[in-house]
Amino acid sequence: MEENSNGPVHQPVMVEEVLKYLDPREGEVIVDGTVGTGGHSENIARKIGKKGRLITIDRDPSAIVEAGKRLDKVAAQVSYHCQNFRDILSVLSDEGLESVNGILLDLGVSSLQLDNPHRGFSFRLEGDLDMRMGPDAERSAAQIINEIPEEELARILYQYGEERWARRIAQFIVESRTRRPIKTTHELSKIVQDAIPVGARRGRKFPARKTFQALRIAVNDELNDLKEGISRAVECLADSGRIVVLSYHSLEDRIVKHTFSSLAKGSNFPPGDPLYHEPVLELLTRKPVIATAEEIEENPRGRSAKLRAAIRRNHALEKAS
């Protein structure tokens, strides 16, 4: 984490790799669909210069404010949209644009959210069980924990957290909430720790990590956002436009991998069939790119990061050749 006169500046993950695959150039139009505090955007802005145009999106109003503090001094033209990146088509329509040269998505919870105990994202910090990334999230984590049926709760923990002890944790949560509502992060962490058998806790530094991940994904509908967001983002790319996605757990990476792969292969139907569609993307990364050991030592958040990138196929050039 860097420091400036306004306080801490959060360090973005894999900046060199993002710039390599996004390849922002002088005068281009680039979208940062999850701007956070603006770390990646600041570096992108330097590349696109005064003639470039940087469109930033984030569903979190506080992120837009922090990004503005960081980016208002850069040379590129910058605009801010407090929206979900799945609404990128609407954002570009408001900007008077049909296509862009590059799109970056840096997924998951930001350090701005994680480090604020009042947001309720961290199992290490005492705070209200909220976990909403923005005002578009309908239910808080406390509402889910205290209101939904045990079976549905177990499904969320297993599907989104890949938690082996999902049923047992759900059972302990329901038993606890019958006595009194579960309101804080530490209350939930203690329940999860008690639910996981002592022998199974060995090797688990943070027993509640998977439960908190699952609840955060459920609260913010993150996986559906990702599926729709990538497809819509690709629609917005100009020919030879690039898309780069940074993910932080296997569920996200799987969606990115499969979506990119599907769009790169096209359909299995023969040309002329109504269901036929040509390949849209060309993969720039066959396997996910990971952070270097040096970066992980300096910035531990990079430990779980995986980068995948693709480029929009230029069908006009292909036909001409």
C-alpha positions, 0 to 999 in steps of 0.5 A, spaced: 500 500 500 502 506 497 501 513 501 500 520 499 498 526 502 490 524 502 492 517 506 493 510 503 493 509 496 491 501 495 496 498 490 492 494 484 494 487 482 498 485 476 499 492 473 504 490 468 500 484 466 494 488 465 497 493 461 501 488 457 494 484 455 490 490 455 495 494 451 492 501 451 494 506 446 495 513 445 488 516 443 484 510 445 477 509 449 478 504 454 473 502 460 474 500 467 468 496 469 470 495 476 474 502 477 475 501 485 480 506 487 482 507 480 489 504 481 489 500 474 485 506 471 491 511 473 496 507 469 491 506 463 490 513 463 498 515 462 498 510 456 492 513 452 494 520 454 490 527 453 487 524 446 484 518 450 478 517 453 477 513 460 470 511 462 470 508 469 464 504 472 463 501 479 457 499 483 460 502 489 458 510 490 464 510 495 469 507 490 467 512 485 469 518 490 475 515 491 477 514 484 475 521 482 480 523 487 486 519 484 484 520 477 482 527 476 489 529 475 490 525 469 491 527 462 486 523 459 478 525 459 475 521 464 468 520 466 464 516 472 458 511 472 455 509 479 452 502 475 453 495 475 458 493 469 453 488 467 450 495 464 455 497 460 451 497 454 447 503 457 453 506 460 456 507 453 449 509 450 450 515 455 457 516 453 454 516 445 459 510 444 457 504 440 464 501 441 471 501 445 478 499 444 479 495 451 475 493 457 478 491 464 474 487 469 477 487 476 473 482 480 471 481 487 471 485 493 476 491 493 480 493 499 476 499 500 470 495 501 474 489 505 478 494 510 472 498 512 469 494 518 462 498 517 461 494 510 461 487 513 466 484 508 471 481 513 471 476 518 477 479 521 474 485 523 468 486 527 462 490 524 455 489 521 453 483 517 452 487 510 456 486 504 452 490 499 457 492 494 452 498 492 445 500 493 443 495 487 444 489 492 437 488 495 438 484 501 444 484 506 448 478 509 444 479 515 437 478 512 440 472 508 443 469 514 437 470 519 431 469 514 432 464 508 430 457 510 436 452 512 436 448 506 437 454 501 442 457 506 446 450 505 446 451 498 449 458 498 454 456 502 456 449 498 455 452 491 458 459 492 463 457 497 465 450 495 464 449 503 464 442 505 461 443 511 455 447 508 449 443 511 452 443 518 454 450 518 447 452 516 444 448 521 448 451 527 446 458 524 439 456 524 439 454 531 443 460 533 438 465 530 432 462 533 435 464 540 437 471 537 438 475 530 445 474 528 448 481 527 455 482 526 461 479 523 464 476 529 458 473 531 457 469 524 465 467 524 464 464 531 458 460 529 462 457 523 468 456 527 463 452 532 460 448 526 466 445 523 469 439 527 475 440 531 479 435 526 477 439 520 479 446 522 486 443 522 490 447 516 484 452 516 487 458 518 480 462 517 474 457 518 469 462 516 473 464 509 468 460 505 462 462 508 463 469 508 465 468 500 459 465 499 454 470 502 458 476 499 457 472 492 449 471 494 448 478 496 451 481 490 449 476 485 456 476 483 456 470 478 450 472 474 453 479 473 459 476 471 456 471 466 452 477 463 457 482 464 462 479 460 458 477 454 455 484 454 462 487 454 465 483 448 459 486 444 462 493 446 469 491 443 471 494 436 474 490 432 481 488 435 479 491 441 481 487 448 478 485 454 482 483 460 479 480 466 482 479 473 479 473 478 480 471 485 477 464 486 475 458 482 468 460 481 469 466 477 475 464 473 471 458 471 466 462 468 471 467 465 475 461 462 468 458 459 465 464 456 472 466 453 472 459 450 465 459 447 466 465 444 473 463 441 470 457 438 463 459 435 458 455 434 458 447 432 452 449 427 454 449 419 454 456 416 447 457 413 444 454 419 440 459 423 444 458 430 450 458 426 455 464 429 462 465 427 468 465 433 468 472 436 474 472 440 481 470 439 484 468 446 490 471 448 491 467 454 491 459 453 492 459 461 491 464 466 496 468 468 498 469 475 502 474 479 510 473 480 513 471 487 516 478 487 509 481 487 505 476 491 511 478 497 509 485 496 502 485 495 499 479 498 492 480 494 495 478 488 496 471 491 489 468 488 489 473 482 488 470 475 488 474 469 485 472 462 485 476 456 482 476 449 481 480 443 475 481 438 476 478 432 477 483 426 472 479 421 473 485 415 480 483 415 479 476 415 474 476 409 479 481 405 485 476 406 
